[in-house]
Amino acid sequence: MPEPISESAAKPPERDGTASPSASPLVEQPREPAADPGTEPVTDDALPPSPVLRATVRRPRFSLIWLLPMVAVLIALSFAVHNWLQTGPRLQLHFKTAEGLVAGKSQVRYKEVVIGTVQRIELEDNGEGVVVSVQLERSAARIANRDSKFWIVRPQLGLGGVSGLNTLLSGAYVGVDAGSYDSPSQLEFVGLEQPPTVMRDSKGRRFRLLAPAMGSLGIGSPVYYRRMQVGRMTSFTLDPSGKQVAIEIFVDHPYDGFVNGRTRFWNASGVDVSVSSDGFKVNTESLASIVAGGIAFGDRPRSVSYAAAAASAPAPQAAPENAVFTLYDNQKQAFATREEPPVMIRMRYDQSIRGLAINAPVELQGKAIGEVLDTSVDYDEARKSFFVWVDAALYPRQLGAAYWHFQQQEGGRLRTEAARRQQDLAFVRYLITHGYRAQLKNGNLLTGQLYVSLEHGVRTAASAATVATAGGDTLIFPSLPGGIDQLQNQLASIASRLEKVRFDQIGSDLQRTLHSATAALDTANRSLQTLTPEARKALVDAQHALQSADATLQKTQGTLAPGGLTDQASDALQEVRKAARSVRMLSDSLQAQPDALLRGRSEQMPPIRPVPSPSSRSLGE
């Protein structure tokens, strides 16, 4: 093995101050083979071995292997920057339960577009709810404002229908209804337990309805116009007074334009069943309103006379946002309200008003011109008895042509509402002074419901100035006993008279008479049984005599029949009369001409007048 070359041997010798070309460090000289240790040593005449020179290579300080982590770091930084640029605000949503949500998987959607994810779900500090941390995207950062609403979308089955069916495959997610972008930003919200019925960007208007009770209505109940769904119920609250419920509805555009000052709203829930002279009627808006309830609205139809009077009036304008209306129980009650102010009247009844309900009609000649508003019981000090006050509202203009005819007589058409108001009062006074009286009548024999009918009674000589008032413009309208009350009085009178009849004495007398008759019959029977044989024979002979007389009468009846002996005798008498008349005529002729038997009858002889017979005289008379 070759020996290592020492540093001195490796250094090239210097000759004449110049380096030998063969000693160049870049040229490796050939190495002489080493002597075998078993051979003889090399003599001094042999050349020394040439040194082996190696080039010194300078390695770089930076390795290429470090490029891979640097690229990875750059990529990670780019992702971080991109993620930071795309990440929006982080929101805290408070719900009662997080059913269906999964951290890191559940999405946040607005208009079915994914705008974020659920990052974390924790319990509230008090344990009464959950806090859902939501990370929004940068593009949806403006949704984090004070007017935004959040809720959890789950499959739900309710009276209003089925919702959230798409979550059966994708899972529950957080729904968003973005508020106004101009609202202040907010990062913490209280989530809704139910999805809102109306989104912020829905076109339409909201209205408030006041009702005495909710009935079967609920959030999401449909709103109908001409049996077509045009909106829905959004919320309800109890009035601060506690006497009514405030209901908020939303009517979609363009149907909200049909809501004006003349519009009436009524509860269209369930089925309206009525029995009248027209027959059996069943009325409902739709099957959904039967199950989930519903509200309907429309304009009350105007009468021809009132429409003609209001033709010059401008068309009603659409109701503004959040306008307040009354919610009536049914369509009949809603359309029964009048546009003109009513004339208040008060009627007194000394009889029972059982069957007279609130809103019962007040009719004149079968035309409904008012309705009952209230009833109250009062005490009469003079008579020491109780009586009932019935308050009602009259609308004289509903009489149509009759009212306008009265108006023409009183001075023609009036322009101001105050003047028309005074004319309404004058018309009611006219009815009172001309003998019209309020009488209770039975409107339905099955239910016993009563109504008030203004009947023409005895005409009084009082003037309109003497009509009594109950305070303000309320007039006292005289009343008459009702037909049912009269019938009850008559029945009571008959019952009182029957009570005076001594039926017990009559029964005793009749019983004694029956005993006497029974005793007389027994006596006659015993008498017949004690008759002697001769008496019985006499009775049998009398019976035979009666039978013979009956046969004789039968024969006599046959003789007296037409064509019998009576007619034959009558014919014979007629012949005898004719013969006597002829003999008399002959006697008169011979008396006038005694020689007529010898010479014959002379032409100058006057005609012989026939002697009238008794039968002819009777006919002539």
Secondary structure, DSSP 8 states (H G I E B T S, - for coil): ------HHHHS--EETTEE-GGG-TTS---------TTS----TTS--------------SS-GGGHHHHHHHHHHHHHHHHHHHHEEEEEEEEES--TT--TTT-EEEETTEEEEEEEEEEE-TTSSSEEEEEEEEGGGGGG-BTT-EEEEE--EEETTEEE-TTHHHH--EEEEE---TTS-B-SEEE-BSS--SS-TT--EEEEEEEES--TT--TT-EEEETTEEEEEEEEEEE-TTSSSEEEEEEEETTGGGG-BTTEEEEE--S-EEEEETTEEEEE-S-HHHHHH--EEEEE----HHHHHHTTTS----B--TTEEEEEESSHHHHHH--SS--EEEEEEESS--TT--TT-EEEETTEEEEEEEEEEEEEETTTTEEEEEEEEEE-GGGGTHHHHHHHHHHTS---SHHHHHHHHHHHHHHHHHTTEEEEEEES-TTT--EEEEEEE-------GGG--BSSTT-EE--EE--HHHHHHHHHHHHHHHHHHS-HHHHHHHHHHHHHHHHHHHHHHHHHHHT--HHHHHHHHHHHHHHHHHHHHHHHHHHHTSTTSHHHHHHHHHHHHHHHHHHHHHHHHHHHH-TTHHHH---TTS--------HHHHHHH-
